[in-house]
Amino acid sequence: MPDAVSLERARTDPRIVDLAAVPWRVRLLATHLGPGTLPPGPTVHAAAAAGVAATVPGSVHTDLMAAGLLPDPFMDDHADTVRWVGESDWEYATTVDLAPTAVEHARRAELVLEGLATLATVRLNGTEVASTANAHRAWHLDVTDLLRAGANDLTVTFASAARAMREADDGALPYDWAYAYNRVRVMACSVGWDWAPTLVTAGLWRAARLETWSGVRLRAHVATRLSADLTEGILVVDVVLDGPVVASGTVQVSLGDHVWQRDVDGAARLELAVADPAPWWPRGYGDPVRHDVVVRLVGTGQELHRRVGFRHVTLDTTPDAWGRSCTLVVNGRAVFARGANWVPDDLLLSRMTPARYAARVAQAVQAEMTMLRVWGGGTYEDEAFYEACDEAGLLVWQDFAFACAAYPEDESFAGEVAAEAREQVRRLVPHPCVVVWNGSNESLLGWADWGWPDRVGTRAWGEGYFRGILPDIVAREDPGTPYVPSSPFSTTPGVGPNVDGEGSAHLWDQWNLLDHTTYRDHVPRFAAELGYQAPPTWRTLTGALSLDPRRLTPTAPALAGRQKQSGGMAHLVRRLDGHVPDPDALVDDLDDWLWATQLNQADALRTAAEHLRGHWPRTAGCLVWQLNDAWPGISWSLIDHDGRPKPALYAVQRAYAPRLVTLQPRDGATAAVLVNDTDTAWDARVLVQRVHVTDGPVAATVLDVPVGPRAVAQRHVPPDVALPHARREEVLVADALDDPACAGASVGSGAPTPRARRAVAALCREDGVRWPRALSRTRVVPTTNGVDVEITADVLIADVTILADRVHPDARVADALHTLLPGESVTVHVALPQAPAAATRRALAGPPVLRTRNDLWHR
């Protein structure tokens, strides 16, 4: 028995063994290869069966790569050649040495495994302590009676999730991609998607630890509520005191100047009133205030720290003249959600770091976003993601992990779903950024539009989760946050999903079938998905291929391997029809193909975002698909897997500016449509010019457009300005004269480019504009951290962009897509990690680094 001193130490200091700090090994147990899967070579098989050093958190893929037994699955076609990894069984093993005093101290012991992917059997000292089947849960396993002094053998055996999915598929419940991800609680996109390869893995992918104590251990879960008038806050603290027997103690809770003390016997829910708490506001509405909460067990050194925010959220679905609204209301303020969908930033999740999350969130903020939607085919992200969003004031729409499939509702699967949902809601409820819970991605749409009833028949298919289990759990665990059953969805019974009149909508016909100009045919209440594809940046694309870039063409099989949408390579070219001359000829030149498709993505998203924002308050959200990328592929992302922005990120940044000037077709004519997403009225003066592509402005007018706070206003452009004399040689240009970059501008003044708020509209079909060859004077000036590239236009030059990665992998620019009238100038700063060589300075002065829209007319 431990002595009194060690017992007192245990009360004040529960002990934690971080299992990342002990040596692990992983070994191959067996392969179960399906049709078409290539086996490992004999040398690799033998080495893997003998075992290699492993890392926790980690995965089989990362461990085998570190051992030199596996090529990088993101290079070339290696994702296909390493599929055998997911179709095999693996064992992770370690030994934890415990001193006799440590074991004597362990009146209670718990093995905590925060993430197991996916079908795991856990054994400690030869005794099975758990059999798991869910990668979306954490496991807290009581191992009190199994610890011993000296060596403690811990093994985690992973059966092949790919094999289990393959064998569970009876054809009754629809899904897509390589394996039946709807039958096992894996990360859905690990089985492949139209923007990612198949990469089923295994491993302890989140933290693992052994916790021991002999006295009382404090656990606490914190949440907040806020009244609709923002005057009454409630701090909810669920306290559990763990001990060898029922434990009791005094718990002290502090929040700022507020201090409460309560006696707790075993467990208690404390609901503590906080008068007039400073609320957490989303970006653009106020400060995202958070409060430090400390929960202490009096008489011990145990204390838990948490940061919380107080906010009130509803989803307004009131009937109106257009159907039913779908507007998020935060702290009583109706919000237009400007944002994007978030997918896993790496298919091998254990490689994600807080710094990587922070970088992506910072890029979303740079792009003027106010919301990210965590899509249901991925995972519930790490705390670091939600912390970054809390801090930035970014709203989060959180899907439950269901996507594009029908799901079984048998007892064991339903039990996993309920346990997973309870855990994740309780984990995320302290984060004020999480403002919507969504039951599934496109599952209700699948039932309504994809022919599922014919296959499913009378079987349960997951609707019981989306309309029953999940909303019930949200109502109990997070009653202050709205829930919707799916995206897209409709509020009114009997109205199908994906209609403009209510709920959320996914606008995919534009990419799959039509053209991006047809975004203007829709005025949804909330656009939760819309997107256009483009390749990644040149450096990211060529870095993922062994082929010499000089031999790479758009028709190369190696490039096609980066494309995971069936027919996607053809779509990239066909969606250029009507926008650039002779799209088919682009397949002969990689540089022009990259630039044309990237520019078309930028145009498409700019068109959609400006159109939808111009219809506020009828439309209350635009979430483009997708912010980021899970691997270096050709996809709909704004930011590629290496973290480099595509030109579309800058287009979205402009289209999401709090104050926006656009030129839109309205009522058969052209209108200047102004959006003011701020709390201050905007007495805008808009200079609208008809500009000849070589001669400059030929007609102009100034429109006075007062725009109220959080409002939209429009003025039609007079016919003498809007109607061209030479429609192929003229374009309309609109500038806000209050823009600081436009100071002193007047009609035809040749003022510096008003970069923040300039709109450009063609007066004929876009590929019919006779853009002149880009004639400009360029000067490259070294600075302390890079260079300034000064560009002066001699003719009208559209969408001037510096593709900085072409000169250095770490080069960055803060903005792009500038349109210059004759005589105008712009200076683009290129940040570089080292002083540029003369060759670098020369490269910055022209293609393929310095690009314009005009280039595509003079190939």
Salt bridges, closest charged atoms under 4 A:
GLU8 OE1 - ARG11 NH1 3.36
ASP77 OD1 - HIS78 ND1 3.85
GLU87 OE2 - ARG166 NH1 3.45
ASP89 OD2 - HIS32 NE2 2.68
GLU91 OE1 - ARG27 NE 2.95
GLU110 OE1 - HIS140 ND1 3.39
GLU110 OE1 - ARG217 NH2 3.36
GLU110 OE2 - ARG219 NH2 2.86
GLU114 OE2 - ARG209 NH1 2.66
ASP153 OD2 - ARG148 NH2 3.72
GLU167 OE2 - ARG163 NE 3.01
ASP170 OD1 - ARG183 NH2 2.52
GLU211 OE2 - ARG209 NE 2.63
GLU211 OE1 - ARG217 NH1 2.14
ASP238 OD1 - ARG269 NE 2.69
ASP238 OD2 - ARG426 NH1 3.54
ASP242 OD2 - ARG217 NH2 3.16
ASP242 OD2 - ARG219 NE 2.56
GLU271 OE1 - ARG225 NH2 3.25
ASP292 OD1 - ARG307 NE 3.24
GLU303 OE1 - ARG296 NE 3.07
GLU303 OE2 - HIS305 NE2 2.84
ASP320 OD2 - ARG525 NH2 2.76
ASP345 OD2 - ARG356 NE 2.56
ASP345 OD2 - ARG360 NE 3.14
ASP346 OD2 - ARG351 NH2 3.17
ASP346 OD2 - HIS641 NE2 3.32
GLU383 OE1 - ARG306 NH2 3.12
GLU383 OE2 - ARG427 NH1 2.98
GLU383 OE1 - HIS431 NE2 2.84
GLU387 OE1 - ARG290 NH1 2.93
ASP390 OD2 - ARG290 NH1 3.48
ASP390 OD2 - HIS431 ND1 2.60
GLU391 OE1 - ARG290 NH2 2.82
GLU391 OE1 - ARG307 NH1 3.41
ASP399 OD2 - ARG373 NH2 2.77
GLU416 OE1 - ARG137 NH1 3.17
GLU420 OE2 - ARG185 NH2 2.86
GLU442 OE2 - HIS506 ND1 2.79
GLU463 OE2 - ARG467 NE 2.81
GLU477 OE1 - ARG426 NH1 3.15
ASP500 OD2 - HIS522 ND1 3.32
ASP515 OD1 - HIS579 NE2 2.61
GLU529 OE2 - ARG373 NH1 2.88
GLU529 OE1 - HIS506 ND1 3.52
ASP548 OD2 - ARG550 NH2 2.77
ASP577 OD2 - ARG574 NE 2.88
ASP584 OD1 - ARG574 NH1 3.07
ASP591 OD1 - ARG806 NH1 2.99
ASP592 OD1 - ARG851 NH2 2.74
ASP603 OD1 - ARG606 NH2 2.57
ASP603 OD1 - ARG853 NH2 2.76
ASP642 OD1 - HIS641 ND1 3.79
ASP642 OD2 - ARG644 NH1 3.20
ASP677 OD2 - ARG338 NH1 2.63
ASP677 OD1 - ARG710 NH1 2.68
ASP679 OD1 - ARG333 NH2 2.50
ASP679 OD1 - ARG710 NE 2.91
ASP695 OD2 - HIS692 ND1 3.61
ASP704 OD1 - ARG685 NE 3.16
GLU729 OE1 - HIS692 NE2 3.20
GLU729 OE2 - ARG770 NH1 3.25
GLU730 OE1 - ARG690 NH1 3.16
ASP735 OD1 - ARG758 NE 2.82
ASP738 OD1 - ARG757 NH2 3.48
GLU766 OE1 - HIS579 ND1 2.68
ASP767 OD2 - ARG765 NH2 2.67
ASP788 OD1 - HIS829 ND1 2.87
GLU790 OE1 - ARG779 NH2 2.82
ASP794 OD1 - ARG777 NH2 2.62
ASP799 OD1 - ARG606 NH2 3.46
ASP799 OD2 - ARG853 NH2 2.82
ASP815 OD2 - ARG755 NH1 2.96
ASP815 OD1 - HIS818 NE2 3.47
GLU824 OE1 - ARG758 NH1 2.82
ASP855 OD2 - ARG851 NE 2.97
